[in-house]
């Protein structure tokens, strides 16, 4: 023990002050945590593995983010992202300066280009959180200003298990004195984050907005930060949610996979939205709004109705419908219990994030829950910018059921198939048909007689007439 302490003291005297604090912190973590937690797990994302290498423990990647200058820009948490960008030919240190025109132009290119684009946007957002500042709407444009975002503290998460629901008194206490009119609205080609930012920026009163995030159950990607999809991973690309994710297991005191698979709701409060939509170039907000994020996991592929009965967009089993109803009930209940007056959610479970739920069944359940909690959660917004939701009449049908609450219709009456004869007609030869017609024409024709005239001595049925015997 004495020799180890002497070695640590000698090493500490040779390191700079910033490295000293980081090294001492990692030593403290290694002395208070089991040694097995210091080994990066193979199923973790590259960012989590890089964070573990820097701090010495998984789940503590919120530590060591402080730093200024080049050291803060090239944080060890972002080493894997920098390697990917450098391998693609991008040698930039400060990705906060990435121009919005380049983001807007790269959004419509190939999937590989969009993946690099989302990676660059994520690195810029992370650097803004690490250094505590950015330029809004972007650097180098007229009217740009430096925005200090150090007031956006790390979001904190808590777990609401499915066995626990808020009481009626909690819901009424949060809704006391609120006179917001009830409404269910929908918006296409805009993400839920865009709608939440618009509500908070356009309202003259203080608002409390919650955004719903969903993934599939038993998905290994739930345990890593995802920043490779420009549409599905916007909560990591544009907000400070990744800071909460890095310490989420410490906040919940339970593994994330276990919390989601058992049907719990992970509620994260105080998430700052730093940037706008990627379709618009991901401009920086001058006044970043804060929202709450509710994360739930859904069964990936429930059984849908029979296509020939016209029920392919509805749930086939009552168990799957009941499971989705319970999940939405928990989301609405806890959003209302935490004092939210607006809930923004995507088409939950519909053709994204590894899930394929029937859209009309989901829309009917969202309408039902909105009506159930309309006195405590007056505004419900459904928004999506996912490409699959904008094809054909998908969105129009979803909105129609969302507004009307139409239930699952009766199956269509299918006409049973007609039984055909057991034999098949074969096409005869032309010569045979000619010979047959020739033989039929050569037969003698019966004599013609007028209808209704019966010869004398013959009954109408053709037999001989029998005279009565006197």
Beta strands, then each sheet from edge to edge (+ up, - down):
strand 1: 133-136
strand 2: 145-148
strand 3: 156-160
strand 4: 183-188
strand 5: 209-216
strand 6: 265-272
strand 7: 290-298
strand 8: 342-345
strand 9: 379-384
sheet 1: 1+ 2-
sheet 2: 3+ 6- 7+ 5+ 8+ 9+ 4+
end
